[in-house]
Amino acid sequence: MAQPAPPAARRGQAAARMRHRVLTAPPVWRELLLVVLFYTGYTLTRVVLVQDGTGPAFAHAEEILRLERDLGLDVELHLNHTLLAVPWLARTANIFYATMHFIVTLGVVVWLYRYRPQHYRWLRTSIMVATGVALIGFWLYPLAPPRFLHSEGFVDPVTALHSLGLYASDASGSLTNQYAAMPSMHAGWSLWCGVILVRLATPLWAKALGALYPATTVFVILSTANHYVLDAVAGMALIGGALAVSWLLYMRCPVPILIARARITHRLAQRGGRGASRSGAGSAATCRAGRP
């Protein structure tokens, strides 16, 4: 008759199962559902978390500009006028701002899942956590983008050039929170994509694109008068912090925390199998506790 494994061995087995789970990608249907639910919630929350009136958003814009001038960082107006002097470049920047934020990020997520599954979970979690925290920023600190500050000399290149853009129509402008500028998730998501391509991509051209993409995005969001230097810095800092925390929790997680995770998963699985027989429920729960 086989002897039960000692507690230390069982803890080691539980930790090994959790390590294996962390280094494998979840089922694709679950990730697709998660992405759809997360992005829908992100979009709807941005619309809902709008304070009554726009007064606070414009007051905060004045605060940001004043602070940037004191620090010598107020380059937005110069970049805005420089871009408008080259109409074809301004139209290209408008399209870039409206589309690449979503296309590149989604493309990197799919690439990660397909070709770097061992890094998928912690990187996916990092961008979701950072974006969730950003929603709190949108709520607590509504911020009018520079393109609304006509008295300061800013010009919206979308309306000035009658160009395609994210807020080119009244419908698109009414279906989103245009005062969600702090922190800039355009800057944050671009840094997330850039870090992944530089660190995990193999071809040199992909690494080069990874390095250029965040820099290009920051130039676009500033020159099109959609963001300030400080909220771009805030968005990148938020992503950087989320990447560090997620990496520590997933890739360098202490064994006691891994064991605690395994126990919680085991208990949840047991509760879900109460309707089955004791032997069947116990074996199924044990399997689910270690399943990726």
SULPE-V97648 format. One record per backbone hydrogen bond with DSSP energy under -0.5 kcal/mol. CO is the residue of the C=O (numbers start at 1). NH is the residue of the N-H. If there is no record, write none. Layout:
[[CO,NH] [CO,NH]]
//
This chain:
[[6,10] [7,11] [8,12] [9,13] [10,14] [11,15] [12,16] [13,17] [14,18] [15,19] [16,20] [17,21] [18,22] [19,23] [21,24] [27,31] [28,32] [29,33] [30,34] [31,35] [32,36] [33,37] [34,38] [35,39] [36,40] [37,41] [38,42] [39,43] [40,44] [41,45] [42,46] [43,47] [44,48] [45,49] [48,50] [49,51] [54,58] [55,59] [56,60] [57,61] [57,144] [58,62] [59,63] [60,64] [61,65] [62,66] [63,67] [64,68] [65,69] [66,70] [67,71] [68,72] [68,73] [68,74] [73,75] [75,79] [76,80] [77,81] [78,82] [79,83] [80,84] [81,85] [83,86] [86,89] [86,90] [87,91] [88,92] [89,93] [90,94] [91,95] [92,96] [93,97] [94,98] [95,99] [96,100] [96,101] [99,102] [99,103] [100,104] [100,105] [101,105] [102,106] [103,107] [104,108] [105,109] [106,110] [107,111] [108,112] [109,113] [110,114] [111,115] [111,116] [112,116] [116,119] [116,120] [117,120] [117,121] [119,123] [120,124] [121,125] [122,126] [123,127] [124,128] [125,129] [126,130] [127,131] [128,132] [129,133] [130,134] [131,135] [132,136] [133,136] [133,137] [134,138] [135,139] [136,140] [137,141] [145,148] [146,149] [148,150] [149,152] [149,154] [150,153] [155,157] [156,160] [157,161] [158,163] [165,168] [169,173] [170,174] [171,175] [173,176] [176,178] [177,180] [178,145] [179,143] [179,181] [181,183] [183,185] [184,188] [185,189] [186,190] [187,191] [188,192] [189,193] [190,194] [191,195] [192,196] [193,197] [194,198] [195,199] [196,200] [196,201] [197,201] [203,207] [204,208] [205,209] [206,210] [207,211] [208,212] [209,213] [210,214] [211,215] [212,216] [213,217] [214,218] [215,219] [216,220] [217,221] [218,222] [219,223] [220,224] [221,226] [221,227] [222,225] [225,147] [228,232] [229,233] [230,234] [231,184] [231,235] [232,236] [233,237] [234,238] [235,239] [236,240] [237,241] [238,242] [239,243] [240,244] [241,245] [242,246] [243,247] [244,248] [245,249] [246,250] [247,251] [247,252] [248,252] [254,257] [254,258] [255,259] [256,260] [257,261] [258,262] [259,263] [260,264] [261,265] [262,266] [263,267] [264,268] [265,269] [266,270] [267,271] [268,272] [269,273] [270,273] [271,274] [273,276] [277,281] [278,282] [279,283] [280,284] [281,285] [282,286] [283,287] [284,288] [285,289] [286,290] [287,290] [287,291] [288,291]]
//
